[in-house]
Amino acid sequence: MPYRLSVAVQTPAHSAIAGPLTYSHSAALPPGSLVRVPLGTRETLGVVWDGTPEESHFEVRPLSAALDGLPPLNAAWRGLVQFAALYYQRAVGEVALAALPPQLRELGAAQLTRRLKRPAKGADAQLEAAIVSEALSAEQISAIATFESQNGPFLLFGSTGSGKTEVYLQLVQRLLARDPTAQALVMVPEINLTPQLEARFRARFEPRFGAAAVVSMHSGMTAPQRLKSWLAAHGGTARIVLGTRMAVFASMPRLKLIVVDEEHDPSYKQQEGARYSARDLAVYRSQLETRLSTDPEPCRVLLGSATPSLESWHHSRPAAEGGRYVRLAMPSRIGAGALPKVRLVDMGLQQKKTVFSPQLLAAIQQRIARGEQSMVFLNRRGYAPVLACGSCEWKSECPHCSAYRVFHKIDRSLRCHHCGYAEPVPRACPSCGNPDIAPVGRGTERLEEHLAELLATVRRPDGGPVVVARIDADSTKAKGALEAQLAEVHTGAVDVLVGTQMIAKGHDFRRITLVAAIQPDGALFSSDFRAPERLFALLMQAGGRAGRDAAHSAASEMWVQTEHPQHPLFAALRQHDYPAFAASQLEERRIAGMPPFSFQALVRAEARTQEAAQAFLTLASAAACDVPDVDRVTLYPAVPMGVQRVANIERAQMLVESPSRQALQRFLLAWQAVLRATRSQPEAKGLIRWAIDVDPLGI
């Protein structure tokens, strides 16, 4: 008599099939087992799931094969996937399969067996080298002591340069000293921050635990590399996993510590498929691992940032006021270093079209004369955001998107940063034939060129010419380019570094004593209520690159060129007073009923026409009158997205809001059937796809 099994497989998005499917097998398999199953005309990977298989009116097909060479994915991993699927309104099979490495999804039973037979480098028992730690400050010692005496969750609020990374290293080190089989997950927001963090962890732990003890997980790795890291974590060989947001789903059977560095960073929010927040799932996972473990030691989670998200800051208020997190404060820099002095330049008093004020330019020249480095931050890559004709109305619009193509002078191209469409710069205006077409605005490429011109006659202390370098997504495309450019900055070969947010966070530049922010005002009056929060965090992070060496910290400065120097955001920035900024922002949000005092979801629709996209959302809203908890949610009218057309696809969105997280979740779950039914309505003809984004970061 064959056994019936529930198996999670990846079904089409937003199909009526959201749960596991039923298959048969000659033997019972434990939940979490990996199997190959037929699905339609193809064969795919599946995960045996919990629960009694549903009765099927169709023929129950047998499993193709059981991948019995791997231990089952444990209950905590399955619970995390189940929660993420429910909360973010996606099918459980979609989340489960997306959480596994791509190569594993393609391997058959025989191929996996051969892969597992390859010799793996385990921890070397002969390595007993002592782990060398840095001396700790009183604030670091206090934070570590509080962390180890309570269960959390914890928010480590530490200023830039306060030694947060050393706290992470210490916590992992102490965990492994107590339990050498335990595992730790350390997450960073972006790939370009992983190599330097990995170097510090390897230097600290490889002498004791061997080369296989530390592995990385991020999308920049090849498929074989990702599979190797996943297998090492799943098998327990890897003690420490370093990764980006995808690593929150890593299978780690002995997980006891989760660290989320720069927890405020928007990169932790997935923007395709299941739009999950890795930071929020990390908090949930720590609680789940603790609840399901037989080990008395809990799985603790630490969120770290100099500028925490307002949600995390609100959760870390005193317990008597309803706070759920334990706040750990490290306000001082290591080694008696001081935070940079913030100087504001009122660009309204400068001559028109001034890019670098005379005061800022003189300050940069002073740094060069002293053999110090400066950093100029502009969060816009390319040469200029638009190319325009002075005789007619032509601008370098993208033919496929409602956006301008950016002028990149280095390869003489016009490139759309939304769909990727690029073509050479025309010799004359395509509309009127005028040869005098010119760039409008500035990107990092043009800023680098202009700064090099301004400093052409300046000399370094050794008599050599000034070196201006640029680091952004365009200059670091080649493999190893980022590492090589960062190495030049660290060695002092670069005098002025120009870049986007890639250089504004996470890097420990010891010789930089001046940071300048160019054109930061755009976010001050944005329609997105989170824009000021992101700007303040970015400016604080950028300013934190200056004066990290105590020997130069007294002279370190951050210059901000702005048209609005009296804005309250800059007043808080001058004092490095994140608590004051957070208090004012939270009060504004409380009055307006914005998160974290309410809960939101966006329903996005993509169609051939804007009318079809909005019609689908409007129909679904009108049909929601009988959906449970509809009286506790607000459905706003459908509107075009900020960039409403991308790659010839029109995009619209509808905001759904509620003062109750539970009411919003119940409504969304029941509304799914309405959305699926609405898709077949004649008025929605032309709809391509729709998606729900719970807890959206951009509106």
ABEGO torsion letter per residue (X at the ends): XBBBBBBBBBBBBGBABABBBBBBBABBBBBGBBBBBBBEABBBBBBBBBEBBBBBABBBBBBABBBAABBBBBAAAAAAAAAAAAAAGBBAAAAAAAABBAAAAABBAAAAAAAAABBBBBBBAABABBBBBBBBBAAAAAAAAAAAABAOBBBBBBBBGAGAAAAAAAAAAAAAAABAABBBBBBBABAAAAAAAAAAAAAAAAAAAEAAABBBBBAABBAAAAAAAAAAAAAGABABBBBBAAAAABBBAABABBBBBGAABAAABBABEBBBBAAAAAAAAAAAAAAABABABBBBBBBBBABBBAAAAAAABBAAAGBABBBBBBABBBGGBBBBBBBBBBAAABBBGBABBAAAAAAAAAAAAAGBBBBBBBBBBEABABBBBAABABBBBBAABBBBBBBBAAAGBBBBAAAGBBBBBBABBAAAGBABBBBBEBBAAAAAAAAAAAAAABBBAAGBBBBBBBBBAAAAABBGAAAAAAAAAAAGABABBBBBAAAABGBBBAABABBBBBGAAAAAABABAAAAAAAAAAAAAAAAABGABAAAAAABBBBBBBABAABAAAAAAAAGBAAAAAAAAAAAAAAAGBOAABBBBBBBBBBABAAAAAAAAAAAAAAAAABBGAAABBBBBBBBBABABBGGBBBBBBBBBBABAAAAAAAAAAAAAAAAAAAABAAABGBABBBBBBGBABX
